[in-house]
Amino acid sequence: AELVEGGYKSWRRLVVDGFNALGLDCFEPLGAFYAFPSVRKTGMNSQEFCERLLREQKVAAVPGTAFGAGGEGHFRVSYAASTEKLVEALRRIGKFMEVHAKG
C-alpha cells in the first residue's frame, strides 16, 4: 500500500508542478486522482482546448464544463497512470502550449 500511496503522491506532484510550469495554473488536488488546470492562458474555452489538444497532440482531457458551469476555463485529467505516461502527456501538452499560449 505504501508503494501505491507513494506513487500517487509523486504522480500528483509531477502533474501539478508540470501544469503550473506550462502556464496552466493548477491547485493541489485534495481528493481523488484528478487535476483541474486552468486553460485561461490559451484564450480558448474548455471545450475548444480539449478538442484541439486531442486533435493536435492526441491527449484526451475532459472539459471542465462537464462538471457544471463553474468548470468553464478548466479541464480535468486523471493522474492515476505511470510516471512514463504522465511525463509523455506533459511533454505533448507542453508542445501544445508552445503554439497556443498567449502572453
C-alpha positions in Angstrom: 0.0 0.0 0.0 2.9 2.4 0.7 4.2 2.0 -2.8 0.9 2.8 -4.3 0.4 5.8 -2.0 3.9 7.0 -2.7 3.2 6.6 -6.4 0.0 8.7 -6.3 1.7 11.4 -4.3 4.7 11.5 -6.7 2.3 11.5 -9.7 0.2 14.3 -8.1 3.4 16.4 -7.6 4.6 15.7 -11.1 1.3 16.7 -12.7 0.6 19.8 -10.6 4.2 21.1 -10.9 4.1 20.2 -14.6 0.9 22.1 -15.3 2.0 25.1 -13.4 5.3 25.2 -15.2 3.4 25.1 -18.5 1.3 28.1 -17.6 -1.8 26.0 -16.9 -2.5 27.2 -13.3 -3.3 24.2 -11.2 -4.1 23.9 -7.5 -3.1 20.8 -5.4 -6.0 18.3 -5.6 -7.1 17.2 -2.2 -9.3 14.3 -3.0 -9.4 11.9 -5.9 -6.7 11.3 -8.6 -7.7 14.2 -10.8 -6.2 17.6 -11.6 -8.3 20.6 -12.8 -5.9 23.0 -14.5 -6.9 26.4 -16.0 -6.9 27.0 -19.8 -7.2 30.7 -19.5 -3.7 31.5 -20.8 -4.7 30.0 -24.1 -7.7 32.2 -24.7 -9.7 29.1 -25.5 -12.8 27.8 -23.7 -12.7 24.4 -22.1 -14.4 22.6 -24.9 -12.1 24.1 -27.6 -9.0 23.4 -25.6 -9.8 19.7 -25.1 -10.9 19.2 -28.7 -7.7 20.8 -30.1 -5.5 19.1 -27.6 -6.9 15.7 -28.6 -6.7 16.5 -32.4 -3.2 18.1 -32.3 -1.4 16.2 -29.6 -3.5 13.0 -29.1 -4.0 13.8 -25.3 -7.5 13.2 -24.0 -8.9 15.6 -21.3 -12.4 16.4 -20.1 -13.7 19.9 -20.5 -14.4 21.5 -17.1 -17.9 22.3 -18.2 -18.8 18.6 -18.0 -18.8 19.2 -14.2 -21.0 22.3 -14.3 -20.9 25.9 -15.5 -18.3 26.7 -12.8 -15.9 24.4 -14.6 -15.5 26.7 -17.6 -11.9 27.7 -18.1 -10.6 24.4 -16.8 -10.1 20.8 -17.9 -9.9 17.6 -15.9 -7.3 14.8 -16.2 -6.5 11.8 -14.2 -3.0 11.3 -12.8 -3.6 7.6 -11.9 -1.1 6.5 -14.6 2.5 5.5 -14.8 5.2 8.2 -14.4 6.2 7.4 -18.0 2.7 8.1 -19.4 2.3 11.3 -17.3 5.7 12.6 -18.5 4.7 12.0 -22.1 1.3 13.6 -21.7 3.0 16.7 -20.1 5.5 16.8 -23.0 2.7 16.8 -25.5 0.7 19.4 -23.6 3.9 21.5 -23.5 4.2 21.3 -27.3 0.5 22.4 -27.5 1.1 25.3 -25.1 4.2 26.5 -27.2 1.8 27.0 -30.0 -1.3 28.3 -28.2 -0.2 30.1 -25.0 -1.0 33.8 -25.1 1.3 36.2 -23.1 
